[in-house]
């Protein structure tokens, strides 16, 4: 379980950012039921190493939602979300 309010807020932030990643993937043409599916459906426009970042983020998100709610290095994952969002938004602006 969550130990304190800070852990709760970290998970809320992670969920908000991953939801934004999911909707951005969808706006780029991604289809499916979640981050993995949407990213995989447009993997032809995403570099392999970038896809791996998205998969790693999705694993942490899924653990936070469906697992123990105790997520290691959540701050690092939130920073990765920011990087992924920045790249996806840039691709969206370039219409790639």
MDTraj code that builds the backbone (N, CA, C; nanometers):
import mdtraj as md
import numpy as np

residues = "UNK UNK UNK UNK UNK UNK UNK UNK UNK UNK UNK UNK UNK UNK UNK UNK UNK UNK UNK UNK UNK UNK UNK UNK UNK UNK UNK UNK UNK UNK UNK UNK UNK UNK UNK UNK UNK UNK UNK UNK UNK UNK UNK UNK UNK UNK UNK UNK UNK UNK UNK UNK UNK UNK UNK UNK UNK UNK UNK UNK UNK UNK UNK UNK UNK UNK UNK UNK UNK UNK UNK UNK UNK UNK UNK UNK UNK UNK UNK UNK UNK UNK UNK UNK UNK UNK UNK UNK UNK UNK UNK UNK UNK UNK UNK UNK".split()
xyz = np.array([
    [0.0825, -0.1191, 0.0000],
    [0.0000, 0.0000, 0.0000],
    [0.0873, 0.1260, 0.0000],
    [0.0228, 0.2342, -0.0245],
    [0.0938, 0.3616, -0.0269],
    [0.1317, 0.4035, 0.1149],
    [0.2547, 0.4515, 0.1285],
    [0.3038, 0.4899, 0.2600],
    [0.2661, 0.6326, 0.2966],
    [0.2572, 0.7178, 0.1958],
    [0.2295, 0.8572, 0.2283],
    [0.1662, 0.9280, 0.1085],
    [0.1277, 1.0504, 0.1335],
    [0.0616, 1.1307, 0.0315],
    [0.1518, 1.1573, -0.0884],
    [0.2827, 1.1687, -0.0653],
    [0.3768, 1.1950, -0.1750],
    [0.3775, 1.0794, -0.2754],
    [0.3765, 0.9564, -0.2259],
    [0.3714, 0.8406, -0.3156],
    [0.2421, 0.8417, -0.3970],
    [0.1320, 0.8757, -0.3329],
    [0.0036, 0.8851, -0.4023],
    [0.0107, 0.9895, -0.5138],
    [0.0657, 1.1050, -0.4820],
    [0.0743, 1.2120, -0.5818],
    [0.1666, 1.1738, -0.6970],
    [0.2740, 1.1006, -0.6687],
    [0.3632, 1.0529, -0.7748],
    [0.2876, 0.9605, -0.8702],
    [0.2064, 0.8728, -0.8155],
    [0.1294, 0.7806, -0.8997],
    [0.0256, 0.8568, -0.9803],
    [-0.0395, 0.9537, -0.9205],
    [-0.1359, 1.0365, -0.9935],
    [-0.0664, 1.1082, -1.1089],
    [0.0502, 1.1639, -1.0835],
    [0.1258, 1.2322, -1.1891],
    [0.1634, 1.1351, -1.3000],
    [0.2098, 1.0162, -1.2626],
    [0.2437, 0.9136, -1.3613],
    [0.1217, 0.8791, -1.4465],
    [0.0075, 0.8623, -1.3847],
    [-0.1139, 0.8272, -1.4598],
    [-0.1563, 0.9394, -1.5539],
    [-0.1446, 1.0609, -1.5100],
    [-0.1794, 1.1746, -1.5974],
    [-0.0870, 1.1794, -1.7196],
    [0.0404, 1.1623, -1.6960],
    [0.1367, 1.1695, -1.8066],
    [0.1220, 1.0512, -1.9018],
    [0.0978, 0.9320, -1.8483],
    [0.0825, 0.8169, -1.9373],
    [-0.0484, 0.8249, -2.0152],
    [-0.1497, 0.8835, -1.9559],
    [-0.2748, 0.9062, -2.0297],
    [-0.2508, 1.0030, -2.1443],
    [-0.1692, 1.1050, -2.1211],
    [-0.1338, 1.2012, -2.2267],
    [-0.0517, 1.1321, -2.3362],
    [0.0405, 1.0440, -2.2976],
    [0.1163, 0.9676, -2.3973],
    [0.0214, 0.8856, -2.4822],
    [-0.0719, 0.8196, -2.4175],
    [-0.1674, 0.7350, -2.4891],
    [-0.2511, 0.8167, -2.5881],
    [-0.2997, 0.9310, -2.5463],
    [-0.3817, 1.0130, -2.6362],
    [-0.2977, 1.0723, -2.7492],
    [-0.1718, 1.1037, -2.7220],
    [-0.0840, 1.1566, -2.8264],
    [-0.0528, 1.0476, -2.9286],
    [-0.0273, 0.9250, -2.8806],
    [-0.0073, 0.8133, -2.9734],
    [-0.1300, 0.7945, -3.0620],
    [-0.2469, 0.8074, -3.0021],
    [-0.3713, 0.7952, -3.0778],
    [-0.3822, 0.9058, -3.1831],
    [-0.3435, 1.0267, -3.1476],
    [-0.3509, 1.1377, -3.2431],
    [-0.2526, 1.1199, -3.3589],
    [-0.1491, 1.0369, -3.3370],
    [-0.0537, 1.0048, -3.4439],
    [-0.0985, 0.8845, -3.5265],
    [-0.2161, 0.8317, -3.4948],
    [-0.2699, 0.7186, -3.5704],
    [-0.2666, 0.5875, -3.4957],
    [-0.2192, 0.5885, -3.3722],
    [-0.2128, 0.4663, -3.2930],
    [-0.3511, 0.4127, -3.2606],
    [-0.3626, 0.2813, -3.2675],
    [-0.4907, 0.2162, -3.2390],
    [-0.4693, 0.1050, -3.1379],
    [-0.5720, 0.0774, -3.0617],
    [-0.5661, -0.0316, -2.9662],
    [-0.6158, 0.0112, -2.8302],
    [-0.5992, -0.0793, -2.7346],
    [-0.6581, -0.0583, -2.6044],
    [-0.5686, 0.0070, -2.5016],
    [-0.4416, 0.0249, -2.5302],
    [-0.3522, 0.0837, -2.4315],
    [-0.2278, 0.1393, -2.4973],
    [-0.1360, 0.1821, -2.4138],
    [-0.0124, 0.2431, -2.4636],
    [0.0619, 0.1464, -2.5555],
    [0.0804, 0.0230, -2.5092],
    [0.1531, -0.0753, -2.5898],
    [0.0890, -0.0945, -2.7251],
    [-0.0416, -0.1184, -2.7259],
    [-0.1122, -0.1432, -2.8522],
    [-0.1026, -0.0232, -2.9462],
    [-0.1233, 0.0946, -2.8921],
    [-0.1192, 0.2156, -2.9753],
    [0.0210, 0.2391, -3.0313],
    [0.1233, 0.2211, -2.9478],
    [0.2608, 0.2381, -2.9947],
    [0.2958, 0.1318, -3.0981],
    [0.2568, 0.0082, -3.0715],
    [0.2884, -0.1012, -3.1637],
    [0.2215, -0.0814, -3.2995],
    [0.1014, -0.0247, -3.2993],
    [0.0300, -0.0070, -3.4259],
    [0.0934, 0.0988, -3.5156],
    [0.1792, 0.1841, -3.4574],
    [0.2493, 0.2848, -3.5388],
    [0.4010, 0.2684, -3.5260],
    [0.4453, 0.1460, -3.4976],
    [0.5890, 0.1236, -3.4773],
    [0.6713, 0.1521, -3.6014],
    [0.6063, 0.1602, -3.7166],
    [0.6790, 0.1921, -3.8396],
    [0.7267, 0.3379, -3.8431],
    [0.6704, 0.4229, -3.7582],
    [0.7150, 0.5632, -3.7555],
    [0.7931, 0.5965, -3.6281],
    [0.8119, 0.4952, -3.5418],
    [0.8837, 0.5173, -3.4167],
    [1.0106, 0.4327, -3.4143],
    [1.1241, 0.4920, -3.3829],
    [1.2480, 0.4152, -3.3736],
    [1.2387, 0.3079, -3.2648],
    [1.3123, 0.1986, -3.2834],
    [1.3074, 0.0856, -3.1907],
    [1.3406, 0.1271, -3.0479],
    [1.4471, 0.2049, -3.0283],
    [1.4861, 0.2443, -2.8923],
    [1.3810, 0.3329, -2.8270],
    [1.3106, 0.4112, -2.9066],
    [1.2022, 0.4941, -2.8558],
    [1.0833, 0.4065, -2.8154],
    [1.0562, 0.3048, -2.8963],
    [0.9497, 0.2093, -2.8625],
    [0.9806, 0.1434, -2.7286],
    [1.1075, 0.1113, -2.7061],
    [1.1457, 0.0470, -2.5796],
    [1.1186, 0.1389, -2.4611],
    [1.1416, 0.2688, -2.4779],
    [1.1108, 0.3642, -2.3702],
    [0.9617, 0.3626, -2.3386],
    [0.8810, 0.3603, -2.4439],
    [0.7359, 0.3580, -2.4249],
    [0.6939, 0.2293, -2.3539],
    [0.7513, 0.1173, -2.3930],
    [0.7194, -0.0110, -2.3294],
    [0.7598, -0.0085, -2.1823],
    [0.8771, 0.0455, -2.1530],
    [0.9229, 0.0532, -2.0139],
    [0.8276, 0.1398, -1.9302],
    [0.7841, 0.2504, -1.9857],
    [0.6884, 0.3375, -1.9163],
    [0.5577, 0.2632, -1.8937],
    [0.5110, 0.1922, -1.9949],
    [0.3851, 0.1181, -1.9829],
    [0.3946, 0.0110, -1.8742],
    [0.5094, -0.0532, -1.8625],
    [0.5280, -0.1553, -1.7580],
    [0.5158, -0.0931, -1.6191],
    [0.5790, 0.0219, -1.5994],
    [0.5723, 0.0886, -1.4694],
    [0.4290, 0.1319, -1.4415],
    [0.3637, 0.1881, -1.5412],
    [0.2244, 0.2309, -1.5251],
    [0.1349, 0.1132, -1.4884],
    [0.1512, 0.0021, -1.5603],
    [0.0694, -0.1152, -1.5321],
    [0.0949, -0.1696, -1.3918],
    [0.2203, -0.1654, -1.3485],
    [0.2519, -0.2088, -1.2131],
    [0.1858, -0.1171, -1.1104],
    [0.1876, 0.0117, -1.1367],
    [0.1262, 0.1073, -1.0442],
    [-0.0249, 0.0872, -1.0365],
    [-0.0864, 0.0556, -1.1478],
    [-0.2315, 0.0422, -1.1514],
    [-0.2778, -0.0969, -1.1099],
    [-0.2114, -0.1985, -1.1620],
    [-0.2575, -0.3359, -1.1414],
    [-0.1738, -0.4142, -1.0415],
    [-0.0615, -0.3586, -1.0026],
    [0.0306, -0.4300, -0.9145],
    [0.0186, -0.3870, -0.7709],
    [0.1309, -0.3621, -0.7124],
    [0.1375, -0.3366, -0.5684],
    [0.1201, -0.1901, -0.5307],
    [0.1155, -0.1047, -0.6272],
    [0.1137, 0.0406, -0.6074],
    [0.2469, 0.0927, -0.5542],
    [0.3408, 0.0045, -0.5319],
    [0.4754, 0.0460, -0.4908],
    [0.5632, 0.0386, -0.6141],
    [0.6047, 0.1524, -0.6617],
    [0.6804, 0.1598, -0.7857],
    [0.8184, 0.2169, -0.7553],
    [0.9209, 0.1428, -0.7944],
    [1.0579, 0.1899, -0.7764],
    [1.0889, 0.2963, -0.8810],
    [1.1650, 0.3969, -0.8420],
    [1.2120, 0.5013, -0.9346],
    [1.0993, 0.5687, -1.0117],
    [0.9912, 0.5969, -0.9446],
    [0.8781, 0.6584, -1.0139],
    [0.9147, 0.7969, -1.0678],
    [1.0011, 0.8688, -0.9957],
    [1.0412, 1.0020, -1.0423],
    [1.1134, 0.9923, -1.1767],
    [1.1991, 0.8918, -1.1900],
    [1.2708, 0.8704, -1.3160],
    [1.1721, 0.8392, -1.4289],
    [1.0725, 0.7597, -1.4002],
    [0.9734, 0.7243, -1.5017],
    [0.8915, 0.8462, -1.5420],
    [0.8578, 0.9304, -1.4477],
    [0.7852, 1.0532, -1.4792],
    [0.8706, 1.1421, -1.5695],
    [1.0004, 1.1496, -1.5431],
    [1.0901, 1.2263, -1.6308],
    [1.0948, 1.1656, -1.7707],
    [1.0975, 1.0326, -1.7781],
    [1.0948, 0.9644, -1.9087],
    [0.9650, 0.9967, -1.9829],
    [0.8551, 1.0052, -1.9087],
    [0.7273, 1.0423, -1.9700],
    [0.7380, 1.1795, -2.0362],
    [0.8009, 1.2736, -1.9665],
    [0.8182, 1.4082, -2.0218],
    [0.8988, 1.4041, -2.1512],
    [1.0048, 1.3244, -2.1535],
    [1.0877, 1.3110, -2.2733],
    [1.0077, 1.2506, -2.3869],
    [0.9348, 1.1435, -2.3585],
    [0.8541, 1.0771, -2.4615],
    [0.7471, 1.1724, -2.5145],
    [0.6815, 1.2434, -2.4251],
    [0.5785, 1.3388, -2.4688],
    [0.6362, 1.4480, -2.5570],
    [0.7525, 1.4975, -2.5207],
    [0.8174, 1.6022, -2.6005],
    [0.8460, 1.5511, -2.7424],
    [0.8976, 1.4316, -2.7524],
    [0.9293, 1.3737, -2.8842],
    [0.8022, 1.3469, -2.9631],
    [0.7005, 1.2918, -2.8983],
    [0.5742, 1.2641, -2.9683],
    [0.5082, 1.3930, -3.0161],
    [0.5091, 1.4943, -2.9311],
    [0.4489, 1.6230, -2.9706],
    [0.5258, 1.6837, -3.0885],
    [0.6570, 1.6689, -3.0875],
    [0.7380, 1.7188, -3.1985],
    [0.7013, 1.6447, -3.3282],
    [0.6876, 1.5133, -3.3207],
    [0.6472, 1.4349, -3.4375],
    [0.5100, 1.4770, -3.4864],
    [0.4216, 1.5039, -3.3913],
    [0.2858, 1.5463, -3.4261],
    [0.2892, 1.6800, -3.4993],
    [0.3718, 1.7743, -3.4517],
    [0.3838, 1.9047, -3.5162],
    [0.4391, 1.8916, -3.6570],
    [0.5335, 1.7983, -3.6754],
    [0.5938, 1.7777, -3.8072],
    [0.5064, 1.6918, -3.8978],
    [0.3983, 1.6408, -3.8407],
    [0.3052, 1.5567, -3.9154],
    [0.3718, 1.4281, -3.9620],
    [0.4555, 1.3691, -3.8752],
    [0.5262, 1.2445, -3.9070],
    [0.4470, 1.1280, -3.8542],
])
top = md.Topology()
chain = top.add_chain()
for i, resn in enumerate(residues, 1):
    res = top.add_residue(resn, chain, resSeq=i)
    for name in ("N", "CA", "C"):
        top.add_atom(name, md.element.get_by_symbol(name[0]), res)
traj = md.Trajectory(xyz[None], top)
